[in-house]
Amino acid sequence: MSSLLSPALRYFLEVVRSGSIRLASERLHVAPSAISRQIVLLEREVGAPLLIRTRRGVLPTEQGRIVATYGNRIGRGAERLRNSLDDLGQVRRGRVSIATVEGMLNRGLPDTLVSLRVAHPGVSVSVQVAGTHEVAEAVLRENVEIGIAFETPRRSELLLRQRWAQPLQAVMRGDHPLAHRKTLTVGEILTHPHALPDRTFGIRMLTERAAAETGGMVAPVAETNSIDLCRSLARSGAYVTVLPPIATAGETGASSLHMIPIADPIMRSATMDVFTAHSRPLSRAAETLLAYLKRRIDEQPEAF
């Protein structure tokens, strides 16, 4: 449905996304001179400059940001129109956009997308990976249809679709000094060198709250926005980390990682949530994906 956008607006949006006329040219397969001419026409129509060249690349002016917001809204409307037309009958085609935390990439979400592909080969999926708050904001801004996040902020604008328990656990190598314990507290974990996700992650927020309840302080030796790096550091034997079960699914047997339950109530009550925006009607393709997610969570919650 990109034909619903004028060439000038479509080229402008790609330049804003790319930060460069040259990169936009490569992605659109359109000559840079043609892109420049269309943007000049758009600026004349708007009556203001829309782009400014800086050392960091091409950036939108204040007027440009307003036009980009308008263009993106039109683009989302075009996607909804396409999905609505596809919905007239069986779910043969469509596109679903998802924002998710990294932990879901281990097994649960990939397996679900494979099942969806087998049953509905015409449905395509776009997946963005972000921290908990960023996932919620992406859903609220209607940049994506479905959000999957750990300990999602309770907001009236979000519609909870599915929730399942993900009690946090201490993760370390099998020969770590704490590995012989049956349970651990956050306070005990923090007395050892620890690696933790940064504050964009719900994991970190809960760990800090649990520490504060007992007067402890979180001071990670390593801080990252990568769950995979947390796992790797734990495998080194030099660090202990804190992760939900979905992030360590499949780590038993030959794996070098060892998981121990955390006794603090706030850590035991953690959840993973699937949610959408109250204000955004979902396409049938998105509703179908939600049904696949629910079925898999109900049947194999340990794989999530």
Secondary structure, DSSP 8 states (H G I E B T S, - for coil): -GGGS-HHHHHHHHHHHHTSHHHHHHHHT--HHHHHHHHHHHHHHHTS--EEEETTEEEE-HHHHHHHHHHHHHHHHHHHHHHHHHTSSSS-SEEEEEEE-GGGGTTHHHHHHHHHHHH-TTEEEEEEE--HHHHHHHHHTTS-SEEEEES----TTEEEEEEEE---EEEEETTSTTTT-S-B-HHHHTTS-EEEE-TTSHHHHHHHHHHHHTT-----SEEES-HHHHHHHHHHTS-EEEE-GGGTTT-STT-SEEEEEB--HHHHT-EEEEEEETT----HHHHHHHHHHHHHHHH-GGG-
